[in-house]
Amino acid sequence: MANDLENLKNDTIAALQRASTHSEWDAVRVGTLGRSGTLTGLLRQLGSFSHEERKERGQALNRLRDELTHLIEQRGREIEALALQQRLVEETVDITQPTPTAPVGLIHPISRTIEEITTIFGAMGFHLAEGPDVESQWHNFSALNTPKHHPARTEQDTFYLPALEGEEELRVLRTQTSGVQVRTMLQEKPPIRIIAPGRTYRADHDATHSPMFHQCEGLVIERGITLGHLKGCLTEFLRAFFNQPDLPVRFRASYFPFTEPSMEIDIGWSRETGAIGAGADWLEVLGAGMVHARVLSNCGLDPAEWQGFAFGMGIERLAMLKNGIADLRSFYESDLRWLRHYGFSALSPATLTEGL
């Protein structure tokens, strides 16, 4: 038996030395250690021997199997190394050839405008606040001094949803992010300085209106806040956003139920060319005012102690003005040509000056 095992070992070593490819090596491995291999067949024959012979033969066969397994694995690593070396010699790379371009995504103008607004107000000490898209009528209207007979609360202007279980009043898709201001005043103690960008919903759809659009509202509540603070804050924001240090800004009296006094803010504009900051015309860009005393009371704040101002702007509108986009609906049409033209590189984050 010893001679047979020695011959098997020598034959296997010789076959391994002749093997120069992975397929040849694998054939030797399977022919020796596989289910139908030579050594496996000898191990299966042990059952036909007596106990003493089976013990002696089994020990010899196991020693041979361990030795051959080691030799086969070693030769396999050698063949892999030789194959790698051969590929390194034969394969070449022409470093002068241009690399294939990979598709790169761009930041949507709405997302970029939100980043720019956030960056500018963040430098003024504002922080972000968020709230739900589905609001109660109290948070969206009543707390903001908007009575039930107000036109904004009709179904022609507002999307209504079924009431929650146990409640009678219908819920709404928020028509403004002012509900975030209400929640912040209820949950946080002044001083407060927040901006609240987010989606809003109104029953309107044309070239300059969408049933879903984005707003950014801001709120400042502190002691001694005056109209001068409001004017200074928004003038600085508009001049930074449009990158025009001398941008003409006009505050025009208006009416909003949740602010008193209320105003709309216009910027200098050329009706003929559409240029921002040029010409003798004015263009309305946002609304603002001092927070109404009734709104402060509804949110648990004493109007005699705390004062504040609030403002709101349409993000799509600012993006259209800044980037020369004519139709609001194009923001949501997923036209790759449009996105490639108006999109922003993801590797250039918004700063106070970049991209303005």
C-alpha positions as CSV (number, residue, x, y, z in Angstrom):
1,M,0.0,0.0,0.0
2,A,2.9,2.3,0.8
3,N,4.2,2.0,-2.7
4,D,0.7,2.8,-4.1
5,L,0.4,5.9,-2.0
6,E,3.9,7.1,-2.9
7,N,3.2,6.6,-6.6
8,L,-0.1,8.6,-6.2
9,K,1.8,11.4,-4.6
10,N,4.5,11.5,-7.2
11,D,2.0,11.4,-10.1
12,T,0.0,14.3,-8.5
13,I,3.2,16.4,-8.0
14,A,4.2,15.8,-11.6
15,A,0.7,16.7,-12.9
16,L,0.8,19.9,-10.8
17,Q,4.2,20.9,-12.3
18,R,2.9,20.4,-15.8
19,A,-0.2,22.5,-15.1
20,S,0.4,26.1,-16.3
21,T,-3.2,27.4,-16.4
22,H,-6.0,27.6,-13.9
23,S,-8.1,25.1,-15.9
24,E,-5.2,22.5,-15.9
25,W,-4.6,23.0,-12.2
26,D,-8.3,22.6,-11.5
27,A,-8.4,19.4,-13.5
28,V,-5.6,18.0,-11.2
29,R,-7.4,19.1,-8.1
30,V,-10.7,17.5,-9.1
31,G,-9.0,14.4,-10.3
32,T,-7.3,13.9,-7.0
33,L,-9.5,15.4,-4.3
34,G,-12.9,15.6,-6.1
35,R,-15.9,13.4,-5.4
36,S,-14.7,11.0,-8.1
37,G,-11.0,11.6,-7.5
38,T,-8.3,9.0,-7.0
39,L,-7.7,9.7,-3.3
40,T,-11.4,10.0,-2.6
41,G,-11.9,6.5,-4.1
42,L,-9.2,5.0,-1.9
43,L,-10.9,6.5,1.2
44,R,-14.2,5.0,0.2
45,Q,-12.6,1.5,0.0
46,L,-11.7,1.6,3.7
47,G,-15.0,0.0,4.7
48,S,-14.0,-3.3,3.0
49,F,-11.0,-3.8,5.3
50,S,-10.7,-5.2,8.8
51,H,-10.6,-2.9,11.8
52,E,-6.9,-2.9,12.2
53,E,-6.2,-2.5,8.5
54,R,-8.8,0.2,8.2
55,K,-7.1,2.2,11.0
56,E,-3.7,1.9,9.5
57,R,-4.8,2.7,5.9
58,G,-7.0,5.5,7.1
59,Q,-4.2,7.3,8.9
60,A,-1.9,7.0,5.9
61,L,-4.6,8.2,3.5
62,N,-5.4,11.2,5.7
63,R,-1.8,12.2,5.9
64,L,-1.5,12.0,2.2
65,R,-4.7,14.0,1.7
66,D,-3.4,16.8,3.9
67,E,-0.1,16.8,2.1
68,L,-1.6,16.8,-1.4
69,T,-4.2,19.5,-0.4
70,H,-1.3,21.8,0.7
71,L,0.7,21.1,-2.5
72,I,-2.4,21.8,-4.7
73,E,-3.2,25.0,-3.0
74,Q,0.3,26.2,-3.1
75,R,0.5,25.5,-6.9
76,G,-2.8,27.3,-7.4
77,R,-1.4,30.5,-5.8
78,E,1.7,30.2,-8.0
79,I,-0.4,29.9,-11.2
80,E,-2.5,32.9,-10.1
81,A,0.7,35.0,-9.5
82,L,2.1,33.9,-12.9
83,A,-1.2,34.8,-14.7
84,L,-1.2,38.2,-13.0
85,Q,2.3,38.9,-14.0
86,Q,1.5,37.9,-17.6
87,R,-1.4,40.3,-17.7
88,L,0.7,43.1,-16.4
89,V,3.2,42.5,-19.1
90,E,0.7,42.2,-21.9
91,E,-2.0,44.7,-21.0
92,T,-1.3,48.4,-21.5
93,V,-3.3,51.6,-20.9
94,D,-3.0,54.6,-23.1
95,I,-3.1,57.4,-20.6
96,T,-3.4,60.0,-23.5
97,Q,-6.9,58.7,-24.3
98,P,-9.8,60.8,-22.8
99,T,-11.7,59.0,-20.0
100,P,-15.4,58.2,-20.6
101,T,-17.7,60.8,-19.0
102,A,-20.1,59.6,-16.3
103,P,-23.5,61.2,-16.1
104,V,-23.5,63.8,-13.3
105,G,-26.7,65.0,-11.6
106,L,-27.4,68.7,-11.0
107,I,-29.1,70.6,-8.1
108,H,-32.6,71.8,-9.1
109,P,-33.0,75.6,-9.1
110,I,-35.6,75.4,-6.3
111,S,-33.3,73.4,-4.1
112,R,-30.5,75.8,-4.9
113,T,-32.6,78.9,-4.2
114,I,-33.6,77.5,-0.8
115,E,-29.9,76.9,-0.1
116,E,-29.1,80.5,-1.0
117,I,-31.9,81.9,1.1
118,T,-30.9,79.7,4.1
119,T,-27.3,80.8,3.8
120,I,-28.1,84.5,3.8
121,F,-30.5,84.4,6.7
122,G,-28.3,81.9,8.5
123,A,-25.6,84.6,8.5
124,M,-28.1,86.9,10.2
125,G,-28.7,84.5,13.0
126,F,-31.8,82.8,11.8
127,H,-32.3,79.0,12.2
128,L,-34.6,76.6,10.2
129,A,-38.0,75.5,11.5
130,E,-40.3,72.9,9.9
131,G,-43.9,71.8,10.2
132,P,-46.4,69.4,8.7
133,D,-47.9,69.9,5.2
134,V,-51.3,68.9,6.5
135,E,-52.5,71.5,9.0
136,S,-55.5,72.2,11.2
137,Q,-57.5,75.2,10.2
138,W,-56.5,76.8,13.5
139,H,-52.8,76.7,12.8
140,N,-53.3,77.7,9.1
141,F,-55.9,80.4,9.5
142,S,-57.6,81.1,12.9
143,A,-54.4,81.6,14.9
144,L,-53.2,84.0,12.2
145,N,-56.2,86.3,12.6
146,T,-57.9,85.0,9.4
147,P,-61.6,84.7,10.2
148,K,-63.9,82.0,8.8
149,H,-65.5,84.4,6.3
150,H,-62.2,85.3,4.7
151,P,-62.0,84.5,1.0
152,A,-58.7,82.6,1.5
153,R,-60.7,79.9,3.4
154,T,-63.1,79.1,0.5
155,E,-62.8,75.8,-1.4
156,Q,-61.9,77.8,-4.5
157,D,-58.6,78.7,-2.9
158,T,-57.8,76.0,-0.4
159,F,-57.5,72.2,-0.6
160,Y,-59.6,70.6,2.3
161,L,-59.0,67.1,3.7
162,P,-61.3,64.9,5.9
163,A,-61.3,65.7,9.6
164,L,-59.4,63.4,12.0
165,E,-61.4,60.9,14.0
166,G,-63.1,62.6,16.8
167,E,-62.8,66.1,15.2
168,E,-65.4,68.0,13.3
169,E,-63.3,70.6,11.5
170,L,-61.8,69.7,8.2
171,R,-58.0,69.7,7.8
172,V,-56.2,71.6,5.0
173,L,-53.1,71.3,2.9
174,R,-51.3,74.3,4.2
175,T,-51.7,77.4,2.1
176,Q,-48.6,79.0,3.6
177,T,-45.8,78.0,6.0
178,S,-47.1,80.5,8.6
179,G,-48.3,77.5,10.6
180,V,-44.7,76.8,11.4
181,Q,-44.5,80.3,12.9
182,V,-47.5,79.5,15.1
183,R,-46.1,76.2,16.3
184,T,-42.7,77.8,17.0
185,M,-44.3,80.6,19.1
186,L,-46.3,77.9,21.0
187,Q,-43.3,75.6,21.7
188,E,-40.4,78.0,22.1
189,K,-39.8,80.9,24.4
190,P,-38.7,84.2,22.8
191,P,-36.4,85.5,21.5
192,I,-37.2,83.8,18.2
193,R,-35.5,84.2,14.9
194,I,-36.5,81.5,12.3
195,I,-37.1,80.9,8.6
196,A,-39.5,78.2,7.4
197,P,-39.1,77.1,3.8
198,G,-41.4,74.4,2.5
199,R,-44.1,73.2,0.2
200,T,-47.5,75.0,0.1
201,Y,-50.7,74.3,-1.7
202,R,-53.4,76.5,-3.3
203,A,-56.1,75.8,-5.9
204,D,-54.4,77.8,-8.7
205,H,-52.6,76.8,-11.9
206,D,-51.3,78.9,-14.8
207,A,-48.0,80.1,-16.2
208,T,-47.2,82.0,-12.9
209,H,-49.1,79.8,-10.4
210,S,-48.9,76.2,-9.4
211,P,-51.2,74.2,-7.1
212,M,-48.1,73.1,-5.3
213,F,-45.3,75.6,-4.8
214,H,-42.6,76.6,-2.3
215,Q,-42.6,79.4,0.2
216,C,-40.1,80.7,2.7
217,E,-41.5,82.6,5.6
218,G,-39.5,84.3,8.4
219,L,-40.3,85.4,12.0
220,V,-38.5,87.5,14.5
221,I,-39.9,87.9,18.0
222,E,-37.9,90.0,20.5
223,R,-38.3,92.9,22.9
224,G,-38.2,96.3,21.2
225,I,-38.5,95.1,17.6
226,T,-39.5,97.9,15.3
227,L,-40.3,98.5,11.6
228,G,-36.8,99.7,11.1
229,H,-35.5,96.2,12.0
230,L,-37.8,94.7,9.4
231,K,-36.7,97.1,6.7
232,G,-33.0,96.6,7.4
233,C,-33.3,92.8,7.5
234,L,-35.2,92.5,4.2
235,T,-33.2,95.2,2.4
236,E,-29.9,93.3,3.3
237,F,-31.4,90.0,2.2
238,L,-32.6,91.2,-1.2
239,R,-29.3,93.0,-2.0
240,A,-27.3,89.9,-1.0
241,F,-29.6,87.5,-2.9
242,F,-29.5,89.5,-6.1
243,N,-25.8,90.5,-5.5
244,Q,-26.5,94.2,-6.0
245,P,-25.3,96.3,-3.0
246,D,-27.3,99.3,-4.2
247,L,-30.4,97.5,-5.3
248,P,-33.4,99.9,-5.0
249,V,-35.9,98.6,-2.4
250,R,-39.3,100.1,-1.8
251,F,-41.7,99.3,1.1
252,R,-45.3,99.8,0.0
253,A,-48.3,99.7,2.4
254,S,-50.6,96.7,2.0
255,Y,-52.9,94.4,4.0
256,F,-52.4,91.0,5.6
257,P,-54.7,89.8,8.4
258,F,-51.7,88.5,10.5
259,T,-49.6,91.7,10.4
260,E,-50.2,95.3,11.2
261,P,-48.9,97.4,9.6
262,S,-48.4,95.3,6.5
263,M,-46.4,96.0,3.4
264,E,-45.3,94.6,0.1
265,I,-41.6,95.0,-0.8
266,D,-40.7,96.0,-4.4
267,I,-37.3,96.1,-6.0
268,G,-36.0,98.2,-8.9
269,W,-36.7,96.6,-12.3
270,S,-36.8,97.4,-16.0
271,R,-40.1,96.4,-17.5
272,E,-38.6,96.7,-21.0
273,T,-35.5,94.5,-20.5
274,G,-36.4,92.5,-17.3
275,A,-33.1,93.6,-15.7
276,I,-33.1,93.6,-11.9
277,G,-31.9,96.8,-10.3
278,A,-32.2,98.8,-13.5
279,G,-34.9,101.0,-15.0
280,A,-37.6,103.2,-13.4
281,D,-40.1,100.4,-12.7
282,W,-40.9,98.4,-9.6
283,L,-41.5,94.7,-9.1
284,E,-43.1,93.1,-6.0
285,V,-41.1,90.3,-4.6
286,L,-42.4,89.5,-1.1
287,G,-44.7,90.6,1.7
288,A,-44.0,91.5,5.3
289,G,-45.3,93.4,8.3
290,M,-45.2,93.7,12.1
291,V,-46.8,90.6,13.8
292,H,-50.4,91.4,14.7
293,A,-51.0,91.8,18.4
294,R,-53.9,89.3,18.1
295,V,-51.6,86.7,16.6
296,L,-49.1,87.1,19.5
297,S,-52.0,86.7,22.0
298,N,-53.3,83.6,20.2
299,C,-49.8,82.0,20.6
300,G,-49.6,82.9,24.3
301,L,-47.3,85.9,24.1
302,D,-48.0,89.3,25.7
303,P,-48.1,92.0,22.9
304,A,-47.1,94.6,25.5
305,E,-43.8,92.7,26.2
306,W,-43.0,91.1,22.9
307,Q,-42.9,92.5,19.4
308,G,-41.9,91.0,16.1
309,F,-42.0,91.0,12.3
310,A,-42.8,88.4,9.8
311,F,-42.2,88.0,6.0
312,G,-42.9,85.6,3.3
313,M,-41.7,85.0,-0.3
314,G,-42.3,82.6,-3.1
315,I,-39.2,80.5,-3.8
316,E,-40.1,79.8,-7.4
317,R,-40.7,83.5,-8.0
318,L,-37.3,84.4,-6.7
319,A,-35.7,81.6,-8.7
320,M,-37.5,82.8,-11.9
321,L,-36.3,86.4,-11.4
322,K,-32.7,85.4,-10.7
323,N,-32.3,82.8,-13.4
324,G,-34.5,84.3,-16.1
325,I,-37.1,81.5,-16.1
326,A,-40.3,82.5,-17.8
327,D,-42.8,79.8,-16.9
328,L,-43.4,78.5,-13.4
329,R,-44.6,75.1,-14.8
330,S,-41.2,74.3,-16.2
331,F,-39.9,73.7,-12.7
332,Y,-42.0,70.5,-12.4
333,E,-41.9,69.1,-16.0
334,S,-38.7,67.0,-15.5
335,D,-37.3,68.1,-18.8
336,L,-33.6,67.0,-18.8
337,R,-32.7,69.8,-21.3
338,W,-34.2,72.4,-19.0
339,L,-32.5,70.8,-15.9
340,R,-29.1,70.7,-17.6
341,H,-29.5,74.4,-18.5
342,Y,-30.7,75.8,-15.2
343,G,-29.3,73.2,-12.8
344,F,-26.3,73.8,-10.5
345,S,-23.3,71.7,-9.8
346,A,-23.5,69.6,-6.7
347,L,-19.8,70.3,-6.1
348,S,-20.4,74.1,-5.6
349,P,-22.4,74.6,-2.5
350,A,-24.2,77.9,-2.0
351,T,-22.4,80.6,-0.2
352,L,-23.1,84.3,0.5
353,T,-21.5,85.2,-2.9
354,E,-21.1,82.1,-5.1
355,G,-23.5,81.8,-7.9
356,L,-25.1,85.2,-7.3
